[in-house]
Amino acid sequence: MAQTIENKAIYRIRGTGSGWAFSPRDFLDLGGRATVDSALHRLEKRGEIRRVIRGIYDYPHFSKLLNQPLSPDIDQVATALARKFRWRIQPSGATALNYLGLSTQVPARAVYLSDGPDRVYQIGNTSLVFEHTALKESGVKLKESGLIVQALKSLGQEQITPEIIAKLRTWLPESLRAKVLTDTKTATGWVYSAIQQITQGELSG
């Protein structure tokens, strides 16, 4: 049975793609916690997956150029922790700017707003920080919506230039634009106005 769970787990991991981070909770549909823990431990020992921090693993990206695995994807690790503990999270403004390519700084801290407790995890050279907040404006369901809202709020209304709008429109897949527009309808007035421009282009007037 353990081998079957191990095979099913690695099949799921590979199917999700390199860079994915996960915890045993993501496999509890395959078997009991102890059995899943043992299966993931064996996969780690074989080098199939990597232990990032206690209770969190990833399926690392491998760089042919560097001939070594790349560092864990911080956003994937944050999302895995959120699933594990059933937190709702959103990247903070500065972290959102970095993910969206609107900031060239390489942050030493990746900060997420969370309805869970304050927590800090060290992932390589990066501190992954969760800050407890009421997440009042987190009626958004899509990750892309949260990133855009937090980035716009971090920049401030006066800094929203046509260049910023164009960059965000390029970043946001066309297939998601209508969904993001609907998802953010409760956002602050000027934020929603900027999102209209991002998602609708010239149609927003």
C-alpha positions in Angstrom: 0.0 0.0 0.0 2.8 2.4 0.9 4.4 1.9 -2.5 1.1 2.6 -4.2 0.7 5.9 -2.2 4.3 6.8 -3.1 3.7 6.2 -6.8 0.5 8.2 -6.7 2.2 11.0 -4.8 5.1 11.4 -7.3 2.7 11.2 -10.2 0.7 14.1 -8.7 3.9 16.1 -7.9 5.3 15.7 -11.4 2.0 16.5 -13.0 1.7 19.7 -11.1 5.1 20.8 -12.4 8.5 21.9 -11.2 8.5 24.6 -8.5 5.4 23.3 -6.8 5.6 23.3 -3.0 3.4 21.2 -0.8 2.8 19.6 2.6 1.5 16.1 3.6 -2.0 17.7 3.9 -2.1 17.8 0.1 -2.0 14.0 -0.1 -4.3 12.9 2.7 -6.8 11.8 0.1 -4.3 9.0 -0.7 -4.0 7.6 2.8 -3.4 8.2 6.5 -1.1 10.9 7.7 1.6 8.5 8.9 1.6 6.6 5.6 1.8 9.9 3.6 4.6 11.2 5.8 6.6 8.0 5.2 6.0 8.1 1.4 7.2 11.7 1.2 10.2 10.9 3.4 11.2 8.1 1.0 10.8 10.4 -2.0 13.0 13.0 -0.3 15.7 10.4 0.4 15.7 9.3 -3.3 16.1 13.0 -4.3 12.8 13.1 -6.1 11.6 16.0 -3.9 13.3 18.5 -1.5 12.5 19.4 2.1 12.2 23.2 2.3 11.3 23.6 5.9 9.7 21.3 8.4 6.5 20.0 6.9 7.0 21.6 3.5 8.6 20.1 0.4 9.0 21.2 -3.2 9.6 19.7 -6.6 12.5 22.0 -7.5 13.2 23.7 -10.8 16.5 22.4 -12.2 18.8 24.8 -14.0 20.7 23.2 -16.8 22.8 26.3 -17.0 23.9 26.1 -13.4 23.6 22.3 -13.3 21.8 22.5 -9.9 18.3 23.0 -8.5 17.1 26.6 -8.1 16.1 28.1 -4.8 12.5 27.3 -3.7 9.7 29.5 -5.1 8.8 31.7 -2.1 5.3 32.3 -3.3 4.8 28.5 -3.8 6.0 27.9 -0.2 3.7 30.7 1.1 0.8 29.1 -0.7 1.6 25.6 0.6 1.8 26.9 4.2 -1.6 28.7 3.7 -3.2 25.4 2.5 -1.6 23.5 5.3 -2.9 25.8 8.0 -6.0 26.9 6.2 -5.0 30.6 6.2 -6.1 33.2 3.7 -3.1 35.1 2.5 -2.3 38.0 0.2 1.2 39.3 -0.7 1.9 42.7 0.9 2.3 45.7 -1.4 6.1 45.5 -1.7 6.0 41.8 -2.3 3.3 42.2 -4.9 5.3 44.8 -6.7 8.3 42.4 -6.9 6.2 39.5 -8.2 4.6 41.8 -10.9 8.0 43.1 -12.1 7.2 46.6 -10.9 10.1 46.7 -8.5 13.7 45.7 -9.4 14.8 45.3 -5.8 15.6 41.8 -4.6 13.8 41.6 -1.3 15.3 40.0 1.8 11.8 39.7 3.1 8.7 38.4 1.4 5.7 39.7 3.4 2.2 38.2 3.2 -0.9 39.5 5.0 -2.7 36.6 6.6 -5.8 35.9 8.8 -3.5 33.4 10.6 -1.0 34.2 13.3 2.2 36.2 12.9 4.9 33.8 11.7 8.4 34.0 10.2 10.1 31.3 8.2 13.7 31.4 6.8 13.8 30.1 3.3 17.5 30.2 2.2 18.4 33.9 2.2 14.8 35.1 2.3 12.6 35.7 5.3 9.0 34.6 4.6 6.9 36.7 6.9 3.2 36.3 7.6 1.6 39.4 9.3 -1.8 38.9 10.9 -4.5 41.3 9.6 -8.3 41.4 9.1 -7.8 41.2 5.3 -10.7 43.7 5.0 -10.2 44.1 1.3 -9.7 40.5 0.6 -13.1 39.7 -0.8 -11.1 38.8 -3.9 -10.9 35.2 -4.8 -8.2 35.2 -7.5 -4.6 35.4 -6.7 -4.0 37.7 -9.6 -6.6 40.1 -8.2 -4.9 40.2 -4.8 -1.5 40.9 -6.4 -2.8 43.8 -8.5 -4.9 45.4 -5.7 -2.0 45.2 -3.2 0.5 46.5 -5.8 -1.7 49.5 -6.8 -2.3 50.4 -3.1 1.5 50.2 -2.4 2.3 52.5 -5.3 -0.5 55.0 -4.4 -2.9 56.8 -6.8 -0.5 59.5 -7.9 2.1 56.9 -9.1 -0.3 55.0 -11.4 1.1 56.0 -14.8 0.1 54.7 -18.3 3.4 52.7 -18.2 2.3 51.0 -15.0 -1.1 50.2 -16.5 0.5 48.9 -19.6 2.9 46.6 -17.7 0.1 45.2 -15.6 -2.1 44.6 -18.7 0.8 42.7 -20.3 1.3 40.7 -17.2 -2.4 39.7 -16.8 -3.5 37.0 -19.2 -6.4 38.2 -21.4 -8.4 35.2 -20.4 -8.5 36.4 -16.8 -9.2 40.1 -17.3 -13.0 40.0 -17.1 -12.7 37.7 -14.1 -10.4 40.1 -12.3 -12.6 43.0 -13.1 -15.6 41.2 -11.5 -13.5 40.0 -8.6 -12.3 43.4 -7.6 -15.6 45.4 -7.8 -15.5 46.1 -4.0 -12.0 47.6 -4.2 -11.4 51.3 -3.3 -12.7 53.6 -6.0 -9.4 54.7 -7.6 -8.0 51.1 -7.4 -11.0 49.8 -9.2 -10.7 52.6 -11.8 -7.1 51.5 -12.5 -8.2 47.9 -12.7 -10.8 48.9 -15.3 -8.0 50.5 -17.4 -5.8 47.3 -17.0 -8.6 44.9 -17.9 -10.6 46.9 -20.4 -7.9 49.1 -22.0 -9.4 51.9 -24.1 -12.9 50.7 -23.3 -12.7 52.2 -19.8 -12.6 55.7 -21.2 
